[in-house]
Amino acid sequence: MKNIYITSGTEHYLRQVLEEHPTHSLQLLQNYSNAIILEESENPTVLKEAAAYRLLQSRGEMKGYGSVTFEYVMVRDEEIPIFLKMYQTIVSILSDTRGLQCIQLGQSKTQNKFLIITFWDSEKYYQAWKTTPYHAEVIKIMEKNNSQIGFSHIDTYRFPEFSHDFK
């Protein structure tokens, strides 16, 4: 089974990690205040400190450009079947959404947290998706469970846009 690993750090440090592991599938992602590395692997991670998720489902293909959204959703035990059914509905609708490259679902190995990762051609497509009633359902679950079992939140990143960003 594939796993998703995510670590954060300074951009300088993360670029060193990329240089140390050129044969691994590591993706550098950035936003205005943070940088992360995303790794998908069936093997143990090469990252020293990483959050680990089981990759439950993946549809589409990451293209290596655009915007990436991480929706961390805390779910109580009794809500997991409801959440998974809702996710299947979302995937069937998102499959035909303009600008979507890939959608993935991960489940934390240590807590009742799910991770929905969506890869978009650009952030404008994610912004359009946010206005749908299906996205509102995800937000409703996140808000409902925030105070009860942990902190749900959304982070948005982008792939480096210029060749000098990769060095």
Phi and psi in degrees as GROMACS dihedral restraints (atoms count N, CA, C in turn):
[ dihedral_restraints ]
;  ai    aj    ak    al  type     phi  dphi    fc
    3     4     5     6     1   -78.9    20    10
    4     5     6     7     1   150.1    20    10
    6     7     8     9     1  -122.8    20    10
    7     8     9    10     1   157.4    20    10
    9    10    11    12     1  -113.3    20    10
   10    11    12    13     1   131.0    20    10
   12    13    14    15     1  -122.8    20    10
   13    14    15    16     1   138.7    20    10
   15    16    17    18     1  -133.7    20    10
   16    17    18    19     1   130.2    20    10
   18    19    20    21     1  -133.9    20    10
   19    20    21    22     1   153.2    20    10
   21    22    23    24     1  -122.8    20    10
   22    23    24    25     1   164.4    20    10
   24    25    26    27     1   172.7    20    10
   25    26    27    28     1  -173.6    20    10
   27    28    29    30     1   -69.5    20    10
   28    29    30    31     1   151.2    20    10
   30    31    32    33     1   -58.7    20    10
   31    32    33    34     1   -40.2    20    10
   33    34    35    36     1   -59.0    20    10
   34    35    36    37     1   -48.3    20    10
   36    37    38    39     1   -63.0    20    10
   37    38    39    40     1   -44.4    20    10
   39    40    41    42     1   -65.0    20    10
   40    41    42    43     1   -34.3    20    10
   42    43    44    45     1   -66.1    20    10
   43    44    45    46     1   -33.7    20    10
   45    46    47    48     1   -64.5    20    10
   46    47    48    49     1   -40.7    20    10
   48    49    50    51     1   -60.5    20    10
   49    50    51    52     1   -44.2    20    10
   51    52    53    54     1   -59.3    20    10
   52    53    54    55     1   -42.7    20    10
   54    55    56    57     1   -66.3    20    10
   55    56    57    58     1   -35.0    20    10
   57    58    59    60     1   -72.5    20    10
   58    59    60    61     1   -21.6    20    10
   60    61    62    63     1  -131.2    20    10
   61    62    63    64     1    62.9    20    10
   63    64    65    66     1   -67.7    20    10
   64    65    66    67     1   -19.5    20    10
   66    67    68    69     1   -93.0    20    10
   67    68    69    70     1    -4.6    20    10
   69    70    71    72     1   -91.8    20    10
   70    71    72    73     1   154.5    20    10
   72    73    74    75     1   -83.9    20    10
   73    74    75    76     1    80.5    20    10
   75    76    77    78     1  -113.2    20    10
   76    77    78    79     1   132.1    20    10
   78    79    80    81     1  -117.1    20    10
   79    80    81    82     1   123.0    20    10
   81    82    83    84     1   -84.5    20    10
   82    83    84    85     1   130.4    20    10
   84    85    86    87     1  -128.5    20    10
   85    86    87    88     1   147.5    20    10
   87    88    89    90     1  -136.4    20    10
   88    89    90    91     1   153.8    20    10
   90    91    92    93     1  -136.1    20    10
   91    92    93    94     1  -167.9    20    10
   93    94    95    96     1   -67.9    20    10
   94    95    96    97     1   -22.6    20    10
   96    97    98    99     1  -123.8    20    10
   97    98    99   100     1    -4.6    20    10
   99   100   101   102     1  -150.1    20    10
  100   101   102   103     1   158.9    20    10
  102   103   104   105     1  -134.6    20    10
  103   104   105   106     1   144.2    20    10
  105   106   107   108     1  -136.9    20    10
  106   107   108   109     1   162.2    20    10
  108   109   110   111     1  -116.3    20    10
  109   110   111   112     1   133.7    20    10
  111   112   113   114     1  -110.3    20    10
  112   113   114   115     1   127.6    20    10
  114   115   116   117     1  -127.4    20    10
  115   116   117   118     1   135.6    20    10
  117   118   119   120     1  -116.0    20    10
  118   119   120   121     1   128.8    20    10
  120   121   122   123     1  -161.0    20    10
  121   122   123   124     1   150.0    20    10
  123   124   125   126     1   -87.6    20    10
  124   125   126   127     1   -13.0    20    10
  126   127   128   129     1   -97.6    20    10
  127   128   129   130     1   167.7    20    10
  129   130   131   132     1   -58.8    20    10
  130   131   132   133     1   150.6    20    10
  132   133   134   135     1   -70.2    20    10
  133   134   135   136     1   152.3    20    10
  135   136   137   138     1   -90.5    20    10
  136   137   138   139     1    -6.8    20    10
  138   139   140   141     1   -80.4    20    10
  139   140   141   142     1   137.3    20    10
  141   142   143   144     1   -71.4    20    10
  142   143   144   145     1   -42.7    20    10
  144   145   146   147     1  -128.0    20    10
  145   146   147   148     1   108.5    20    10
  147   148   149   150     1  -143.5    20    10
  148   149   150   151     1   143.2    20    10
  150   151   152   153     1   -77.4    20    10
  151   152   153   154     1   136.4    20    10
  153   154   155   156     1  -116.3    20    10
  154   155   156   157     1   135.1    20    10
  156   157   158   159     1  -133.4    20    10
  157   158   159   160     1   141.3    20    10
  159   160   161   162     1   -77.7    20    10
  160   161   162   163     1   131.4    20    10
  162   163   164   165     1   -80.9    20    10
  163   164   165   166     1   106.9    20    10
  165   166   167   168     1   -84.5    20    10
  166   167   168   169     1   -35.4    20    10
  168   169   170   171     1  -157.2    20    10
  169   170   171   172     1   144.8    20    10
  171   172   173   174     1  -143.9    20    10
  172   173   174   175     1   132.3    20    10
  174   175   176   177     1  -133.9    20    10
  175   176   177   178     1   131.3    20    10
  177   178   179   180     1    96.0    20    10
  178   179   180   181     1  -171.0    20    10
  180   181   182   183     1  -138.9    20    10
  181   182   183   184     1   131.6    20    10
  183   184   185   186     1   -69.2    20    10
  184   185   186   187     1   132.4    20    10
  186   187   188   189     1  -100.7    20    10
  187   188   189   190     1   -10.2    20    10
  189   190   191   192     1    86.5    20    10
  190   191   192   193     1    13.5    20    10
  192   193   194   195     1  -147.5    20    10
  193   194   195   196     1   164.4    20    10
  195   196   197   198     1   100.9    20    10
  196   197   198   199     1  -151.0    20    10
  198   199   200   201     1  -115.7    20    10
  199   200   201   202     1   145.6    20    10
  201   202   203   204     1  -129.9    20    10
  202   203   204   205     1   130.1    20    10
  204   205   206   207     1  -116.0    20    10
  205   206   207   208     1   132.0    20    10
  207   208   209   210     1  -111.5    20    10
  208   209   210   211     1   116.3    20    10
  210   211   212   213     1  -110.0    20    10
  211   212   213   214     1   107.4    20    10
  213   214   215   216     1   -90.0    20    10
  214   215   216   217     1   117.4    20    10
  216   217   218   219     1  -120.9    20    10
  217   218   219   220     1   114.5    20    10
  219   220   221   222     1   -80.1    20    10
  220   221   222   223     1   132.4    20    10
  222   223   224   225     1  -133.8    20    10
  223   224   225   226     1   131.0    20    10
  225   226   227   228     1   -72.1    20    10
  226   227   228   229     1   155.6    20    10
  228   229   230   231     1   -49.8    20    10
  229   230   231   232     1   -47.5    20    10
  231   232   233   234     1   -70.5    20    10
  232   233   234   235     1   -15.4    20    10
  234   235   236   237     1   -95.7    20    10
  235   236   237   238     1    -6.9    20    10
  237   238   239   240     1   -57.5    20    10
  238   239   240   241     1   -48.4    20    10
  240   241   242   243     1   -60.6    20    10
  241   242   243   244     1   -37.7    20    10
  243   244   245   246     1   -65.7    20    10
  244   245   246   247     1   -44.3    20    10
  246   247   248   249     1   -62.1    20    10
  247   248   249   250     1   -44.8    20    10
  249   250   251   252     1   -64.3    20    10
  250   251   252   253     1   -37.5    20    10
  252   253   254   255     1   -65.8    20    10
  253   254   255   256     1   -43.2    20    10
  255   256   257   258     1   -61.1    20    10
  256   257   258   259     1   -40.6    20    10
  258   259   260   261     1   -60.7    20    10
  259   260   261   262     1   -42.0    20    10
  261   262   263   264     1   -60.8    20    10
  262   263   264   265     1   -39.3    20    10
  264   265   266   267     1   -63.2    20    10
  265   266   267   268     1   -45.3    20    10
  267   268   269   270     1   -60.0    20    10
  268   269   270   271     1   -44.3    20    10
  270   271   272   273     1   -62.1    20    10
  271   272   273   274     1   -42.6    20    10
  273   274   275   276     1   -64.0    20    10
  274   275   276   277     1   -33.6    20    10
  276   277   278   279     1   -78.2    20    10
  277   278   279   280     1   -43.8    20    10
  279   280   281   282     1   -65.4    20    10
  280   281   282   283     1   -26.2    20    10
  282   283   284   285     1   -53.0    20    10
  283   284   285   286     1   -33.1    20    10
  285   286   287   288     1  -101.7    20    10
  286   287   288   289     1    11.3    20    10
  288   289   290   291     1   -79.4    20    10
  289   290   291   292     1   129.7    20    10
  291   292   293   294     1   -62.2    20    10
  292   293   294   295     1   135.5    20    10
  294   295   296   297     1    88.6    20    10
  295   296   297   298     1    -9.1    20    10
  297   298   299   300     1   -82.1    20    10
  298   299   300   301     1   128.1    20    10
  300   301   302   303     1   -92.7    20    10
  301   302   303   304     1   -47.4    20    10
  303   304   305   306     1  -157.1    20    10
  304   305   306   307     1   147.6    20    10
  306   307   308   309     1  -131.6    20    10
  307   308   309   310     1   136.8    20    10
  309   310   311   312     1  -133.0    20    10
  310   311   312   313     1   150.1    20    10
  312   313   314   315     1  -123.5    20    10
  313   314   315   316     1   125.1    20    10
  315   316   317   318     1  -120.9    20    10
  316   317   318   319     1   151.5    20    10
  318   319   320   321     1  -120.4    20    10
  319   320   321   322     1   127.7    20    10
  321   322   323   324     1   -57.1    20    10
  322   323   324   325     1   143.2    20    10
  324   325   326   327     1   -82.7    20    10
  325   326   327   328     1    -9.7    20    10
  327   328   329   330     1  -122.1    20    10
  328   329   330   331     1   -12.7    20    10
  330   331   332   333     1  -152.8    20    10
  331   332   333   334     1   173.8    20    10
  333   334   335   336     1   -80.9    20    10
  334   335   336   337     1    63.6    20    10
  336   337   338   339     1  -125.3    20    10
  337   338   339   340     1   133.1    20    10
  339   340   341   342     1  -110.3    20    10
  340   341   342   343     1   154.2    20    10
  342   343   344   345     1  -128.5    20    10
  343   344   345   346     1   118.7    20    10
  345   346   347   348     1  -102.3    20    10
  346   347   348   349     1   117.5    20    10
  348   349   350   351     1  -109.9    20    10
  349   350   351   352     1   125.5    20    10
  351   352   353   354     1  -120.7    20    10
  352   353   354   355     1   133.0    20    10
  354   355   356   357     1  -107.0    20    10
  355   356   357   358     1   125.1    20    10
  357   358   359   360     1  -121.5    20    10
  358   359   360   361     1   151.1    20    10
  360   361   362   363     1   -61.0    20    10
  361   362   363   364     1   -35.0    20    10
  363   364   365   366     1  -158.3    20    10
  364   365   366   367     1   165.8    20    10
  366   367   368   369     1   -65.2    20    10
  367   368   369   370     1   -24.8    20    10
  369   370   371   372     1   -61.4    20    10
  370   371   372   373     1   -31.5    20    10
  372   373   374   375     1   -70.7    20    10
  373   374   375   376     1   -38.0    20    10
  375   376   377   378     1   -65.5    20    10
  376   377   378   379     1   -41.1    20    10
  378   379   380   381     1   -59.7    20    10
  379   380   381   382     1   -38.2    20    10
  381   382   383   384     1   -66.5    20    10
  382   383   384   385     1   -41.8    20    10
  384   385   386   387     1   -61.1    20    10
  385   386   387   388     1   -36.9    20    10
  387   388   389   390     1   -61.0    20    10
  388   389   390   391     1   -20.1    20    10
  390   391   392   393     1   -86.7    20    10
  391   392   393   394     1    -1.7    20    10
  393   394   395   396     1   -84.7    20    10
  394   395   396   397     1   156.1    20    10
  396   397   398   399     1   -66.7    20    10
  397   398   399   400     1   -24.1    20    10
  399   400   401   402     1   -70.1    20    10
  400   401   402   403     1   -41.1    20    10
  402   403   404   405     1   -66.4    20    10
  403   404   405   406     1   -34.4    20    10
  405   406   407   408     1   -60.5    20    10
  406   407   408   409     1   -34.1    20    10
  408   409   410   411     1   -64.6    20    10
  409   410   411   412     1   -41.7    20    10
  411   412   413   414     1   -61.6    20    10
  412   413   414   415     1   -45.6    20    10
  414   415   416   417     1   -62.2    20    10
  415   416   417   418     1   -38.6    20    10
  417   418   419   420     1   -60.8    20    10
  418   419   420   421     1   -44.2    20    10
  420   421   422   423     1   -64.2    20    10
  421   422   423   424     1   -42.8    20    10
  423   424   425   426     1   -59.8    20    10
  424   425   426   427     1   -46.7    20    10
  426   427   428   429     1   -68.5    20    10
  427   428   429   430     1   -38.1    20    10
  429   430   431   432     1   -63.3    20    10
  430   431   432   433     1   -40.4    20    10
  432   433   434   435     1   -94.4    20    10
  433   434   435   436     1    -5.8    20    10
  435   436   437   438     1   -54.4    20    10
  436   437   438   439     1   -51.2    20    10
  438   439   440   441     1   -80.4    20    10
  439   440   441   442     1   -16.5    20    10
  441   442   443   444     1   -89.3    20    10
  442   443   444   445     1   -41.4    20    10
  444   445   446   447     1  -132.6    20    10
  445   446   447   448     1     1.1    20    10
  447   448   449   450     1   149.6    20    10
  448   449   450   451     1  -170.7    20    10
  450   451   452   453     1  -109.8    20    10
  451   452   453   454     1   113.4    20    10
  453   454   455   456     1   -90.1    20    10
  454   455   456   457     1   145.2    20    10
  456   457   458   459     1  -162.1    20    10
  457   458   459   460     1   171.0    20    10
  459   460   461   462     1  -125.3    20    10
  460   461   462   463     1   132.6    20    10
  462   463   464   465     1  -123.0    20    10
  463   464   465   466     1   140.0    20    10
  465   466   467   468     1  -122.1    20    10
  466   467   468   469     1   134.4    20    10
  468   469   470   471     1  -130.7    20    10
  469   470   471   472     1   174.7    20    10
  471   472   473   474     1  -137.9    20    10
  472   473   474   475     1   156.4    20    10
  474   475   476   477     1   -73.6    20    10
  475   476   477   478     1   148.2    20    10
  477   478   479   480     1   -55.6    20    10
  478   479   480   481     1   137.5    20    10
  480   481   482   483     1   -92.5    20    10
  481   482   483   484     1   -25.4    20    10
  483   484   485   486     1  -119.1    20    10
  484   485   486   487     1   154.3    20    10
  486   487   488   489     1   -59.2    20    10
  487   488   489   490     1   -35.5    20    10
  489   490   491   492     1   -68.5    20    10
  490   491   492   493     1   -18.9    20    10
  492   493   494   495     1   -68.9    20    10
  493   494   495   496     1   -22.2    20    10
  495   496   497   498     1   -83.5    20    10
  496   497   498   499     1   -17.2    20    10
